[in-house]
Amino acid sequence: MIMKSGQAIENRKAGERLTMITSEADNGGAFQLYRVDLPPHRPGPPLHYHVAFAETFTVLEGTLDIYLGRERRHLRLESGESILAEAGQLHTFENHSDLPCSMTVETQPAGGVVRAFQLAYSVANDGGAAKDGLPKNLLVRLRFIQISQGFIPGPPRAFQKALFAVAELLSRITGVERRLQRYLSDGCAPK
């Protein structure tokens, strides 16, 4: 289910909240804009890239630590500052500060990130998250990455796509996929 503008989801384990501002349903998939509220000292996702869309991160409150490229060039964004992670550009982010951080993320065109976080937050709220707040079950984690349309540096993209396909097949065979689809069809459930 596509999140509608104004809907919110929470990861209670990580203390993180995502609120959809402009859903891709409002503009035919041209973009999506959502707000993310991060608690202090919140680690971000692994270094990754997307080939299907670009992401613009804009800090509303607090500071955000952004890392770009294989060398993880560090930038600290303050309130009102933005940065664009182009399609194909390695990036990640964290909140290293002692204060919460609020930011918006715009994906152009709309990608799978929000849908992936619908999955991850629901899994976390049901007790299935690792310390980083993402799914601890390897099949579920691989499905999260696949749904987010993300890739990690190193392994060739074709290998990663094949691994995602195997994970999807195994999750169907084992019944894991049925549970994941329930999380995704509930859309904005567990808050």
TITORFI-750050 format. One line per field, with one value per residue (C-alpha): residue number from 1; residue in one letter; x, y, z. Coordinates in pm, whole numbers. Layout:
BEGIN
num	c(NUM;...) $
residu	c(A;...) $
X	c(X;...) $
Y	c(Y;...) $
Z	c(Z;...) $
This chain:
BEGIN
num	c(1;2;3;4;5;6;7;8;9;10;11;12;13;14;15;16;17;18;19;20;21;22;23;24;25;26;27;28;29;30;31;32;33;34;35;36;37;38;39;40;41;42;43;44;45;46;47;48;49;50;51;52;53;54;55;56;57;58;59;60;61;62;63;64;65;66;67;68;69;70;71;72;73;74;75;76;77;78;79;80;81;82;83;84;85;86;87;88;89;90;91;92;93;94;95;96;97;98;99;100;101;102;103;104;105;106;107;108;109;110;111;112;113;114;115;116;117;118;119;120;121;122;123;124;125;126;127;128;129;130;131;132;133;134;135;136;137;138;139;140;141;142;143;144;145;146;147;148;149;150;151;152;153;154;155;156;157;158;159;160;161;162;163;164;165;166;167;168;169;170;171;172;173;174;175;176;177;178;179;180;181;182;183;184;185;186;187;188;189;190;191) $
residu	c(M;I;M;K;S;G;Q;A;I;E;N;R;K;A;G;E;R;L;T;M;I;T;S;E;A;D;N;G;G;A;F;Q;L;Y;R;V;D;L;P;P;H;R;P;G;P;P;L;H;Y;H;V;A;F;A;E;T;F;T;V;L;E;G;T;L;D;I;Y;L;G;R;E;R;R;H;L;R;L;E;S;G;E;S;I;L;A;E;A;G;Q;L;H;T;F;E;N;H;S;D;L;P;C;S;M;T;V;E;T;Q;P;A;G;G;V;V;R;A;F;Q;L;A;Y;S;V;A;N;D;G;G;A;A;K;D;G;L;P;K;N;L;L;V;R;L;R;F;I;Q;I;S;Q;G;F;I;P;G;P;P;R;A;F;Q;K;A;L;F;A;V;A;E;L;L;S;R;I;T;G;V;E;R;R;L;Q;R;Y;L;S;D;G;C;A;P;K) $
X	c(0;133;145;-83;15;-18;25;304;487;717;1000;948;1271;1484;1270;1240;932;854;569;464;432;369;294;379;6;-45;176;183;512;713;846;775;858;866;987;1213;1260;1577;1662;2006;2295;2092;2307;2195;2178;2494;2669;2453;2331;2017;2013;1642;1618;1802;1747;1759;1811;1711;1761;1467;1598;1923;2219;2263;2589;2602;2869;2929;3135;3344;3577;3277;3343;3175;2949;2749;2426;2263;1903;1802;2085;2034;2235;2151;2259;2245;2136;2436;2612;2719;2573;2451;2353;2351;2257;2574;2453;2302;1982;1709;1726;1434;1484;1291;1387;1268;1309;1284;1123;948;1143;1092;1250;928;779;1096;1074;706;838;1137;940;665;921;1098;771;705;1047;1231;1490;1864;2053;2056;1673;1661;1535;1762;1631;1864;1584;1380;1685;1758;1393;1419;1722;1553;1233;1435;1597;1934;2271;2587;2937;3158;2962;2854;2496;2406;2518;2315;2006;2047;2083;1765;1579;1693;1591;1248;1204;1314;1086;794;878;917;605;805;682;317;397;594;309;77;308;314;-59;-128;69;92;4;198;259) $
Y	c(0;345;584;881;1239;1305;941;851;539;487;255;238;41;310;611;714;855;900;1126;1142;1501;1445;1093;966;894;1274;1327;1009;891;1199;1237;1178;1404;1278;1394;1181;1251;1092;1062;1166;933;744;545;542;275;121;309;252;391;392;383;454;790;1077;1185;1538;1563;1893;1952;2117;2103;1987;1859;1568;1392;1292;1066;1062;840;532;742;847;1221;1371;1675;1813;1981;2240;2357;2490;2316;2054;1804;1601;1236;1176;842;611;818;634;793;740;959;957;1183;1202;1490;1495;1650;1512;1583;1642;1635;1599;1356;1403;1122;1198;1002;834;525;235;382;466;126;-40;158;61;-295;-228;-25;-290;-568;-363;-294;-669;-731;-842;-563;-580;-314;-85;-88;-283;-643;-900;-1190;-1213;-1287;-995;-765;-860;-795;-455;-365;-491;-295;21;-19;14;-141;-158;-84;-376;-671;-625;-504;-814;-1034;-827;-849;-1228;-1246;-1038;-1270;-1576;-1407;-1326;-1686;-1831;-1593;-1710;-2079;-2039;-1824;-1520;-1320;-1360;-1196;-918;-844;-809;-541;-365;-390;-249;47;268;24;-15;325) $
Z	c(0;-89;204;160;235;607;712;955;1067;1364;1458;1834;1886;1721;1820;1456;1280;910;793;430;312;-59;-174;-520;-545;-556;-863;-1070;-920;-1019;-663;-299;-6;349;688;907;1278;1414;1784;1913;1825;1565;1322;964;695;550;271;-36;-367;-579;-959;-1008;-829;-660;-298;-159;218;385;757;933;1291;1448;1248;1010;930;563;412;37;-188;-126;89;304;274;582;566;858;753;977;980;637;449;179;-19;-327;-356;-730;-871;-847;-577;-262;51;403;698;1079;1367;1579;1793;2142;2000;1773;1401;1166;792;473;201;-155;-404;-776;-923;-632;-525;-289;24;208;128;259;582;618;625;853;1108;1128;1173;1443;1624;1629;1789;1475;1451;1497;1695;1390;1380;1053;1022;1188;976;673;425;555;549;189;96;271;58;-258;-190;-118;-462;-291;-361;-152;-283;-377;-513;-874;-911;-1116;-825;-578;-800;-820;-440;-398;-636;-439;-111;-257;-377;-41;146;-71;-18;359;405;519;219;324;660;488;249;548;685;349;288;637;512;813;1086;1400;1547) $
